[in-house]
Amino acid sequence: MVNLIEPIVEGLGYECVGIDYNPHPKHGCLRIYIDSENGILVEDCSKVSHQISGVLDVEDPIQGNYQLEFLLPERTDLFLK
């Protein structure tokens, strides 16, 4: 999953700090942690989301439904990447 997502995020000028996938049959969650030198705004998350969603729809690496979230890497207690 990292090999699929990281190049897209970095190609848009952001850092892909980590990816966390929490599978669940009805409501899985894919969290992508992004950052940049200038910080992250809602517009940045929207821009990355649009690109990532398109690739995930085509490549279909996750079976079933899931929620896509973008977060700032503020929590250091998570295992990232």
Buried (B, 14 or more C-beta within 10 A) or exposed (E): BEEEBBEBBEEBEBBBBBBBEEEEEEEBEBBBBBBEEEEBEEEBBEBBBEBBEEBBEEEEEBEEEBEBBBBEBEEEEEEEE
